[in-house]
Amino acid sequence: MSDCLFCRIAAGEIPSKKVYEDDDFLAFHDIRPIAPVHFLIIPKLHLASLVQCEDTHQALLGRMLLLAPKLAAEQGMADGFKCGINTGVGGGQEVFHLHLHVFGHPA
């Protein structure tokens, strides 16, 4: 989507401080961190929120969740971290592209 902030970041049109990238996902540091380490994992496929996910997205969601501990450890959070997915206006979602927040303190 050309008007989606995270799609534009994934396309390289807007710079980000990348943590990880492959064909399906991009992870980058949050511009408004709430912890010493705070990054987002986004699918490159545009999904507005968790509500739009269907059974066909199960593998994508599983891979996104499995990336969290790997990247958290690489960012110094091997002892633990938090994850969150804000969904919809009522859930505090500000950018309507599915994203997983991973945050915490380095060991």
C-alpha positions in Angstrom: 0.0 0.0 0.0 1.5 3.3 -1.1 0.0 5.3 1.8 1.0 2.9 4.6 4.0 4.1 6.6 5.3 0.6 7.4 4.9 -0.6 3.7 7.0 2.4 2.7 9.6 1.5 5.4 9.6 -2.1 4.1 10.1 -0.8 0.6 13.1 1.3 1.6 11.3 4.6 0.8 11.6 5.7 4.4 14.8 4.9 6.4 14.8 2.8 9.5 17.3 1.4 11.9 17.0 -2.2 10.8 17.4 -5.1 13.2 16.6 -7.9 10.6 15.2 -8.4 7.1 14.3 -11.3 4.9 11.9 -11.8 2.0 8.9 -11.8 4.3 9.7 -9.6 7.4 11.5 -6.5 8.5 12.4 -5.7 12.0 13.5 -2.2 13.0 13.9 0.0 16.1 10.8 1.9 17.3 11.2 5.7 16.9 9.4 6.1 20.3 10.9 3.4 22.4 9.3 2.6 25.8 12.3 0.5 26.9 16.0 0.6 26.4 15.6 -2.0 23.6 12.3 -1.7 21.6 11.9 -2.9 18.0 9.1 -3.9 15.8 8.7 -6.9 13.6 6.4 -6.4 10.6 5.4 -8.7 7.7 6.1 -7.2 4.3 2.6 -8.3 3.3 0.2 -5.6 4.2 -2.3 -6.7 6.9 -4.0 -3.8 8.6 -4.2 -5.5 12.0 -4.5 -8.9 13.7 -8.2 -8.8 13.0 -7.6 -9.1 9.2 -5.6 -12.3 9.7 -7.1 -15.5 8.5 -6.2 -19.2 8.6 -4.0 -18.6 5.5 -1.8 -16.3 7.6 -1.1 -18.9 10.3 2.4 -19.8 9.0 3.3 -16.1 8.7 2.2 -15.3 12.2 4.0 -18.3 13.6 7.3 -17.3 11.9 6.8 -13.7 13.1 6.5 -14.9 16.7 9.5 -17.2 16.4 11.6 -14.3 15.2 11.0 -12.5 18.5 13.2 -14.5 20.8 16.0 -14.9 18.2 16.1 -11.1 17.6 15.6 -10.3 21.3 18.7 -12.4 22.1 20.7 -10.7 19.4 19.7 -7.3 20.9 21.0 -8.4 24.3 17.7 -9.5 25.9 18.5 -13.2 26.3 17.2 -13.2 29.8 13.7 -12.1 28.8 11.6 -9.5 27.0 8.0 -8.5 26.4 5.9 -8.7 23.2 2.8 -6.8 22.3 0.4 -6.4 19.3 -1.9 -3.4 19.5 -5.0 -4.2 17.5 -7.5 -1.5 16.4 -8.1 2.0 17.7 -9.4 0.6 21.0 -6.3 -1.5 21.4 -4.0 1.5 20.9 -2.9 0.7 17.3 -1.5 3.9 15.7 -0.1 2.5 12.4 -2.5 0.2 10.6 -0.1 -2.4 9.4 0.3 -5.5 11.6 3.4 -5.2 13.9 4.8 -7.0 16.9 6.5 -4.9 19.5 9.5 -6.5 21.2 10.9 -4.6 24.1 12.9 -4.9 27.3 16.2 -4.4 29.0 19.5 -5.8 27.9 21.2 -8.2 30.3 
